[in-house]
Amino acid sequence: MSSTSHNRRIPSPRGISTITVSGFKSLVEEKKIEIRPLTVLAGTNSSGKSSILQPILMLKQTLDATYDPGVLLLYGPNVKFTSTEQMFSKLIGKSSVGIFTIEVMLEKEGSIKQVFRKRQKKGLELVEFTYTNGSNNLSLNQDMTTEAIEAILPEYLKELEKSLAKHGRAALNWSVERNRCFLTVGLNASRLPTGIKTSLAFPSVEEFASHIRRIIHVPGLRGNPERTYKTTAIGTEFPGTFETYVASVIHHWQTIKSEKLRELGSSLEALGLTWKVEARQIDDTQVELRVGRLPHGVKSGARDTVNITDVGFGVSQTLPVLVALLLAERGQLVYIEQPEIHLHPRAQGAMAQILADAALRGVKVVVETHSSLLLRGIQTVISKGVLPKELVKLHWFTRKLEDGTTEIASTDLDENGAFGEWPVDFDEVILDSEKQYLDSVELKGFFS
C-alpha cells in the first residue's frame, strides 16, 4: 500500500462528477452531490444516503438488462422496487409528487437530465431528456413534432438531412424514439442509403451510458461465504452487484500472475484478516476460494490455507471491497455500501488507506458509511500528506423532523483533515455514550 506523500495537485479523472436528484423518496427538492475520487456519504439511518445513488443504479440495471425492460427496470439486482409509488416523493397529508428527475454530469462531457413521470394507471414514462454540453442544450420529449425536432437538430444532423434531400430521398421525417432509459432522434425516410442509421443518439450520449454501465456496485448485503462460486466472465463492465464476480477475478489475476493479487494479500494483511487468498478452478463452472489460515505469513506456511467458509465472516465481506478497488480503472465509479461491515475497529481505521490508494489511482470511490473510525482514518491520511484534500468530499445527510425530507450538508477538508461543524458529528455521539456510562458508574458508586 502507498505511503508516499502527495503534495502536488492531482487532476480530477474523467468520469461521473455530479449526481442531482429530485422527487425521489425523501429527496423532494433538488439535491446535488459532487463526486470526487473519494466521496463519503454519512448520516443517520434512513436519512437518504442510499436514495441519492438509487436512481443511477436503476439506470445501470436498465442498461445491463438482456431485454428491454421499459424506461426503467424497477426490480433488479442493484435496486428493488415493486411499485412506482415506492419511488416518488410524498409530502405529509398529500399524494406522491408523481415526477422525479435525475441529472448526471461527466467531467468535461456535459450532462444528461431525465424526467420520469408516473403513468395514470401503472408504470413509468420518460417525459423529457436533455443533453447539455457547453452552449449546446438539446431537449427531447416524445410529443415533439418533426418541425420542433428540426429546430433543435445538431448541425451534423441538419447536414445529413440536406444530403439525403439532395439525392432525392423523399418523405424525410424526424421522430423521438426511446432507447431504454434514453430518448434519441429517429430518422424515418423512404429508401434510406445503405449505412445510414434510422436511430441517431445525441452526441456523447453513449459516453454517459458507458460510464453508467461500468459502475461497480458493492452492496451492504454481500451474501454468505460459499464453498464454491460460479465462474463468471471478466471485463470492464459488471452487470448486477459485484460480489458474484470476486472469485473469478481472483482466479484471473492468479492465471495471468497479476501484481494485483499480491496487493490484495497486502491489503488483507493490513486489515488483520489474512495474508493470502487463492482461487482453485474446481470445474468449468465452479471456483473455490481459499485463504491463509493465519493473519500473517509464516515460514513454510504457503500451503496453510482453508476454504473461505472456514474463517471469520470479515474476510468474505471485505474481499468484494478490496477486489473492486484494485480492479477499477481510472474514472470508473465504485459505490461501496458500508465497507466497514464485520471489521474490527482497528481494521476500520486501516481501511482508509486502502480507499486513499484507489482514489490516488483516479478511481471514483463513493462510500456510504456509519464508521467514525473510517472517517477518522481518512482525516489522518490527509493530515499525513498521503492524500490531497482536494480529492475528498464529505456529504452529511439528515432528515427534517417536521416533514421527513432530506437535507445534505457538503464540505471540504483542510490540510489537517478537519471538516468543521456538521449537523451531527460522529465524535459527539461517541463522547455522549462515554459520558452516560461514566455518569452511570459514578451514580452507582454514590448510592452503594
C-alpha positions as CSV (number, residue, x, y, z in Angstrom):
1,M,0.0,0.0,0.0
2,S,1.1,3.5,-0.7
3,S,2.7,5.7,2.0
4,T,4.2,8.3,-0.2
5,S,3.5,12.0,0.4
6,H,1.5,13.6,-2.4
7,N,1.8,17.4,-2.2
8,R,1.1,18.1,-5.9
9,R,-2.5,18.6,-7.1
10,I,-3.7,15.6,-9.0
11,P,-6.0,16.3,-11.9
12,S,-9.6,15.1,-11.4
13,P,-10.2,11.9,-13.5
14,R,-12.8,12.0,-16.2
15,G,-16.0,10.2,-15.2
16,I,-19.1,11.0,-13.3
17,S,-18.6,14.3,-11.5
18,T,-22.1,15.2,-10.0
19,I,-25.4,13.4,-9.4
20,T,-28.6,15.5,-9.0
21,V,-31.9,14.0,-7.9
22,S,-35.3,15.4,-7.1
23,G,-38.8,14.0,-6.4
24,F,-37.3,10.6,-5.4
25,K,-38.3,9.2,-1.9
26,S,-37.1,11.7,0.7
27,L,-35.2,13.8,-1.8
28,V,-38.2,16.1,-2.5
29,E,-36.3,19.2,-3.5
30,E,-33.4,19.1,-5.9
31,K,-30.3,17.7,-4.2
32,K,-26.8,17.5,-5.7
33,I,-23.7,15.7,-4.6
34,E,-20.3,16.2,-6.1
35,I,-18.3,13.0,-6.9
36,R,-14.6,13.2,-6.2
37,P,-12.0,10.4,-6.2
38,L,-13.0,9.8,-2.6
39,T,-16.6,10.7,-1.8
40,V,-18.1,9.9,1.7
41,L,-21.8,9.7,2.4
42,A,-22.6,9.8,6.1
43,G,-25.6,10.4,8.3
44,T,-28.2,8.7,10.4
45,N,-30.2,5.7,9.3
46,S,-33.0,6.4,6.7
47,S,-31.5,9.9,6.1
48,G,-31.3,9.5,2.3
49,K,-27.7,8.3,1.7
50,S,-28.8,5.3,-0.4
51,S,-31.6,7.3,-2.1
52,I,-29.2,9.7,-3.8
53,L,-27.5,6.7,-5.6
54,Q,-30.5,4.5,-6.3
55,P,-31.7,6.4,-9.4
56,I,-28.4,6.0,-11.1
57,L,-28.3,2.3,-10.1
58,M,-31.7,1.9,-11.7
59,L,-30.2,3.4,-14.9
60,K,-27.4,0.9,-14.6
61,Q,-29.7,-2.2,-14.2
62,T,-31.9,-0.9,-17.0
63,L,-28.9,-0.7,-19.4
64,D,-27.5,-4.0,-18.1
65,A,-30.7,-6.0,-18.8
66,T,-30.6,-8.6,-21.5
67,Y,-34.0,-7.4,-22.7
68,D,-35.7,-4.0,-23.0
69,P,-37.4,-3.6,-19.6
70,G,-39.0,-0.3,-20.5
71,V,-38.0,3.2,-19.4
72,L,-36.6,1.9,-16.0
73,L,-36.1,-1.6,-14.6
74,L,-37.6,-1.1,-11.1
75,Y,-36.8,-4.5,-9.6
76,G,-33.3,-5.7,-10.4
77,P,-30.0,-6.8,-8.8
78,N,-29.0,-3.3,-7.7
79,V,-32.3,-1.7,-6.7
80,K,-35.6,-3.4,-5.8
81,F,-38.9,-1.6,-6.2
82,T,-42.2,-3.4,-6.8
83,S,-44.3,-0.3,-7.4
84,T,-43.7,3.3,-8.7
85,E,-45.4,4.5,-5.5
86,Q,-42.3,3.4,-3.5
87,M,-40.1,5.7,-5.6
88,F,-41.8,9.0,-5.7
89,S,-41.6,11.6,-3.0
90,K,-44.6,12.0,-0.7
91,L,-45.5,15.1,1.3
92,I,-47.3,14.8,4.6
93,G,-51.0,14.6,4.0
94,K,-50.6,14.6,0.2
95,S,-50.3,12.0,-2.5
96,S,-46.9,11.4,-4.2
97,V,-45.4,14.1,-6.3
98,G,-45.6,11.9,-9.4
99,I,-42.4,13.2,-11.1
100,F,-38.7,12.6,-10.4
101,T,-35.6,13.7,-12.1
102,I,-32.0,12.6,-12.3
103,E,-29.1,14.5,-13.8
104,V,-25.7,13.0,-14.4
105,M,-22.7,15.2,-15.2
106,L,-19.5,13.8,-16.6
107,E,-16.1,15.6,-16.2
108,K,-15.6,17.7,-19.5
109,E,-18.5,15.8,-21.2
110,G,-21.6,17.8,-20.2
111,S,-24.7,16.4,-18.6
112,I,-27.8,14.4,-19.3
113,K,-31.1,15.0,-17.4
114,Q,-34.1,12.7,-17.4
115,V,-37.6,13.4,-16.2
116,F,-39.7,10.4,-15.3
117,R,-43.5,10.6,-14.6
118,K,-45.9,8.1,-13.1
119,R,-48.5,6.9,-15.6
120,Q,-52.1,7.3,-14.6
121,K,-52.6,3.5,-14.3
122,K,-49.3,1.7,-13.9
123,G,-45.7,2.1,-14.9
124,L,-43.5,5.0,-15.8
125,E,-42.8,7.2,-18.8
126,L,-39.8,9.2,-19.7
127,V,-41.3,12.6,-20.5
128,E,-38.1,14.6,-21.1
129,F,-34.5,14.0,-21.9
130,T,-32.0,16.9,-22.0
131,Y,-28.4,16.7,-23.2
132,T,-26.2,19.7,-22.3
133,N,-22.6,20.4,-23.3
134,G,-21.3,23.9,-23.2
135,S,-23.6,26.1,-25.2
136,N,-25.5,23.1,-26.6
137,N,-28.7,22.3,-24.8
138,L,-30.9,19.8,-26.6
139,S,-34.1,18.7,-25.0
140,L,-36.4,16.0,-26.3
141,N,-39.9,14.7,-25.4
142,Q,-42.0,12.1,-27.1
143,D,-44.7,14.5,-28.2
144,M,-42.4,16.6,-30.4
145,T,-43.3,17.3,-34.0
146,T,-40.9,16.9,-36.9
147,E,-40.7,20.7,-37.1
148,A,-39.9,21.1,-33.4
149,I,-37.1,18.4,-33.8
150,E,-35.6,20.1,-36.8
151,A,-35.4,23.4,-34.9
152,I,-33.0,21.8,-32.3
153,L,-31.1,19.4,-34.5
154,P,-27.3,19.5,-34.1
155,E,-25.5,20.8,-37.2
156,Y,-24.3,17.4,-38.4
157,L,-27.8,16.0,-38.5
158,K,-29.0,19.0,-40.4
159,E,-26.3,18.4,-43.0
160,L,-27.4,14.7,-43.2
161,E,-30.9,15.9,-43.9
162,K,-29.7,18.2,-46.7
163,S,-27.6,15.5,-48.2
164,L,-30.5,13.0,-48.3
165,A,-32.9,15.6,-49.8
166,K,-30.2,16.4,-52.4
167,H,-30.1,12.8,-53.5
168,G,-33.9,12.7,-53.9
169,R,-34.7,10.8,-50.8
170,A,-38.3,11.7,-50.2
171,A,-40.6,11.6,-47.1
172,L,-37.8,12.6,-44.7
173,N,-39.3,12.8,-41.2
174,W,-37.7,13.1,-37.7
175,S,-39.2,11.5,-34.6
176,V,-38.3,11.0,-30.9
177,E,-37.6,7.4,-30.0
178,R,-37.0,5.7,-26.7
179,N,-33.8,3.6,-26.3
180,R,-34.2,2.1,-22.8
181,C,-33.8,5.0,-20.4
182,F,-32.7,7.5,-23.0
183,L,-34.6,9.4,-25.8
184,T,-33.0,9.7,-29.2
185,V,-33.7,11.3,-32.5
186,G,-35.0,8.8,-35.1
187,L,-35.0,9.4,-38.8
188,N,-37.9,8.0,-40.9
189,A,-37.1,8.1,-44.6
190,S,-38.1,6.1,-47.6
191,R,-35.2,4.4,-49.4
192,L,-32.5,5.3,-46.9
193,P,-29.0,4.9,-48.3
194,T,-27.0,1.9,-47.1
195,G,-25.2,2.6,-43.8
196,I,-27.5,5.4,-42.6
197,K,-28.9,4.6,-39.1
198,T,-32.5,5.1,-38.5
199,S,-31.9,6.0,-34.9
200,L,-29.3,8.7,-34.1
201,A,-28.4,9.4,-30.5
202,F,-27.3,12.8,-29.4
203,P,-23.5,13.2,-29.5
204,S,-21.7,11.7,-26.5
205,V,-24.8,10.1,-25.0
206,E,-23.1,6.7,-25.5
207,E,-20.3,8.0,-23.3
208,F,-22.8,8.5,-20.5
209,A,-24.3,5.1,-21.0
210,S,-20.8,3.6,-20.9
211,H,-19.9,5.3,-17.6
212,I,-23.2,4.2,-16.0
213,R,-22.9,0.6,-17.1
214,R,-19.3,0.5,-15.8
215,I,-20.4,1.4,-12.2
216,I,-19.2,-1.3,-9.8
217,H,-21.7,-1.7,-7.0
218,V,-20.6,-3.4,-3.8
219,P,-23.8,-3.6,-1.7
220,G,-24.1,-3.7,2.1
221,L,-25.6,-7.2,1.9
222,R,-22.8,-9.2,0.3
223,G,-24.1,-12.7,0.9
224,N,-22.7,-15.6,2.9
225,P,-19.4,-17.2,2.1
226,E,-19.7,-20.2,-0.2
227,R,-17.8,-23.4,-0.6
228,T,-17.6,-22.7,-4.3
229,Y,-18.6,-19.8,-6.6
230,K,-20.0,-19.8,-10.1
231,T,-17.5,-19.0,-12.9
232,T,-18.1,-15.5,-14.4
233,A,-16.8,-13.5,-17.3
234,I,-14.2,-10.8,-16.6
235,G,-14.3,-7.5,-18.4
236,T,-14.7,-3.7,-17.7
237,E,-18.4,-4.0,-17.0
238,F,-20.0,-5.9,-14.2
239,P,-23.8,-6.2,-14.5
240,G,-25.6,-6.6,-11.2
241,T,-23.7,-6.4,-7.9
242,F,-20.1,-7.1,-7.7
243,E,-19.7,-9.9,-5.1
244,T,-20.6,-12.6,-7.7
245,Y,-17.5,-11.8,-9.7
246,V,-14.9,-11.8,-7.0
247,A,-13.8,-15.5,-7.1
248,S,-13.4,-15.4,-10.9
249,V,-11.5,-12.1,-10.8
250,I,-9.0,-13.5,-8.3
251,H,-8.6,-16.7,-10.4
252,H,-8.0,-14.5,-13.4
253,W,-5.3,-12.5,-11.6
254,Q,-3.7,-15.8,-10.5
255,T,-3.7,-17.1,-14.0
256,I,-2.0,-14.1,-15.5
257,K,0.3,-13.6,-12.5
258,S,-1.0,-10.1,-11.8
259,E,0.7,-7.9,-9.3
260,K,-2.8,-7.1,-8.0
261,L,-3.0,-10.5,-6.3
262,R,0.0,-9.5,-4.1
263,E,-1.6,-6.1,-3.4
264,L,-4.8,-7.9,-2.4
265,G,-2.8,-10.0,0.1
266,S,-1.1,-7.0,1.5
267,S,-4.4,-5.2,2.0
268,L,-5.9,-8.2,3.7
269,E,-2.9,-8.4,5.9
270,A,-3.0,-4.7,6.8
271,L,-6.6,-5.2,7.9
272,G,-5.5,-8.2,10.1
273,L,-7.7,-10.7,8.2
274,T,-5.3,-13.0,6.4
275,W,-2.2,-12.7,4.3
276,K,-3.1,-14.7,1.3
277,V,-6.0,-15.6,-0.9
278,E,-6.1,-18.0,-3.8
279,A,-8.6,-19.4,-6.2
280,R,-8.9,-23.0,-7.4
281,Q,-10.9,-23.9,-10.5
282,I,-13.0,-26.9,-9.5
283,D,-14.5,-27.5,-12.9
284,D,-15.7,-25.4,-15.8
285,T,-18.5,-23.8,-13.7
286,Q,-17.1,-23.5,-10.2
287,V,-14.2,-21.7,-8.4
288,E,-13.1,-22.3,-4.8
289,L,-11.7,-19.5,-2.7
290,R,-9.0,-20.4,-0.1
291,V,-7.4,-18.0,2.3
292,G,-4.4,-18.2,4.6
293,R,-5.4,-19.6,8.0
294,L,-3.2,-17.1,9.9
295,P,-3.4,-13.3,9.7
296,H,0.3,-13.0,8.7
297,G,2.6,-15.2,6.6
298,V,5.0,-17.6,8.4
299,K,7.9,-19.7,7.1
300,S,6.7,-22.7,5.1
301,G,3.1,-21.6,5.5
302,A,2.3,-21.1,1.8
303,R,0.1,-24.2,1.8
304,D,-1.6,-23.4,5.1
305,T,-4.9,-22.4,3.6
306,V,-8.5,-23.2,4.3
307,N,-11.8,-22.7,2.4
308,I,-13.2,-19.2,2.9
309,T,-16.2,-20.5,4.7
310,D,-13.9,-21.8,7.5
311,V,-12.6,-18.4,8.6
312,G,-14.2,-15.3,10.1
313,F,-17.1,-13.7,8.3
314,G,-15.0,-10.5,7.8
315,V,-12.9,-12.0,5.0
316,S,-15.8,-12.8,2.7
317,Q,-17.4,-9.4,3.4
318,T,-14.3,-7.4,2.8
319,L,-13.0,-9.2,-0.3
320,P,-15.5,-7.7,-2.7
321,V,-14.5,-4.2,-1.4
322,L,-10.8,-4.8,-1.9
323,V,-11.1,-6.6,-5.3
324,A,-13.4,-3.9,-6.7
325,L,-11.0,-1.1,-5.6
326,L,-8.0,-2.9,-7.2
327,L,-9.8,-3.8,-10.4
328,A,-11.4,-0.4,-11.1
329,E,-9.9,1.8,-13.8
330,R,-9.2,5.5,-13.7
331,G,-12.5,7.4,-13.8
332,Q,-14.6,4.3,-13.1
333,L,-17.1,4.8,-10.2
334,V,-17.1,2.2,-7.4
335,Y,-20.0,2.5,-5.0
336,I,-19.4,0.7,-1.7
337,E,-22.1,0.4,1.0
338,Q,-20.8,0.0,4.5
339,P,-17.1,-1.0,3.7
340,E,-16.6,-1.4,7.5
341,I,-19.1,-4.3,7.9
342,H,-17.8,-7.1,10.1
343,L,-14.4,-5.4,10.5
344,H,-12.6,-4.9,13.9
345,P,-12.4,-1.2,14.9
346,R,-8.6,-1.2,14.1
347,A,-9.3,-2.6,10.6
348,Q,-12.0,0.1,10.0
349,G,-9.4,2.8,10.5
350,A,-6.9,0.9,8.3
351,M,-9.5,0.7,5.5
352,A,-9.0,4.5,4.9
353,Q,-5.5,3.9,3.5
354,I,-6.9,1.4,1.0
355,L,-9.6,3.8,-0.1
356,A,-7.0,6.5,-0.5
357,D,-4.8,4.3,-2.7
358,A,-7.7,3.7,-5.1
359,A,-8.5,7.5,-5.1
360,L,-4.9,8.3,-5.9
361,R,-5.1,6.0,-8.9
362,G,-8.0,8.1,-10.2
363,V,-10.8,5.6,-9.3
364,K,-14.1,7.4,-8.3
365,V,-14.8,5.8,-4.9
366,V,-18.1,6.6,-3.2
367,V,-18.5,5.1,0.3
368,E,-21.6,5.1,2.4
369,T,-20.6,4.6,6.0
370,H,-21.6,4.8,9.7
371,S,-18.0,4.3,10.9
372,S,-16.4,7.2,12.8
373,L,-13.1,5.3,12.8
374,L,-13.1,5.1,9.0
375,L,-13.8,8.8,8.8
376,R,-11.0,9.5,11.3
377,G,-8.7,7.3,9.2
378,I,-9.5,9.4,6.1
379,Q,-8.7,12.6,8.1
380,T,-5.4,11.0,9.1
381,V,-4.2,10.1,5.6
382,I,-4.9,13.7,4.6
383,S,-3.1,15.1,7.6
384,K,-0.1,13.0,6.8
385,G,0.0,14.3,3.3
386,V,-0.7,10.9,1.8
387,L,-4.0,12.0,0.2
388,P,-4.5,15.6,-1.2
389,K,-7.5,17.2,0.4
390,E,-8.8,18.3,-3.0
391,L,-9.6,14.6,-3.8
392,V,-12.1,14.2,-0.9
393,K,-15.7,15.4,-0.5
394,L,-17.9,14.7,2.5
395,H,-21.7,14.7,2.3
396,W,-23.7,14.6,5.5
397,F,-27.4,13.5,5.2
398,T,-30.2,14.4,7.7
399,R,-34.0,14.3,7.6
400,K,-36.1,17.2,8.7
401,L,-38.3,16.3,11.7
402,E,-41.2,18.3,10.5
403,D,-41.7,16.7,7.1
404,G,-39.1,13.9,6.7
405,T,-37.4,15.4,3.7
406,T,-33.6,15.0,3.2
407,E,-31.1,17.8,3.7
408,I,-27.5,17.4,2.6
409,A,-24.6,19.4,4.1
410,S,-21.4,19.1,1.9
411,T,-18.0,20.1,3.0
412,D,-14.3,20.0,2.0
413,L,-11.5,19.1,4.4
414,D,-8.5,21.3,5.1
415,E,-4.8,20.2,5.0
416,N,-5.2,18.8,8.5
417,G,-8.1,16.7,7.6
418,A,-10.6,18.8,9.6
419,F,-14.0,19.4,8.2
420,G,-15.6,21.9,10.6
421,E,-19.1,21.6,12.0
422,W,-21.5,19.1,10.6
423,P,-25.2,18.9,11.7
424,V,-24.4,15.9,13.9
425,D,-20.8,14.7,14.5
426,F,-19.8,11.1,15.0
427,D,-17.5,12.1,17.8
428,E,-20.3,13.8,19.7
429,V,-22.3,10.5,19.7
430,I,-19.2,8.6,21.0
431,L,-18.5,11.2,23.7
432,D,-22.1,11.3,24.8
433,S,-22.1,7.5,25.1
434,E,-18.9,7.6,27.2
435,K,-20.4,10.3,29.4
436,Q,-23.6,8.3,30.0
437,Y,-21.6,5.3,31.0
438,L,-19.3,7.2,33.4
439,D,-22.2,9.1,34.9
440,S,-23.9,5.7,35.5
441,V,-20.8,4.3,37.2
442,E,-20.4,7.4,39.3
443,L,-24.1,7.4,40.3
444,K,-23.9,3.7,41.2
445,G,-20.9,4.3,43.4
446,F,-22.7,7.2,45.1
447,F,-25.7,5.0,46.2
448,S,-23.6,1.9,47.1
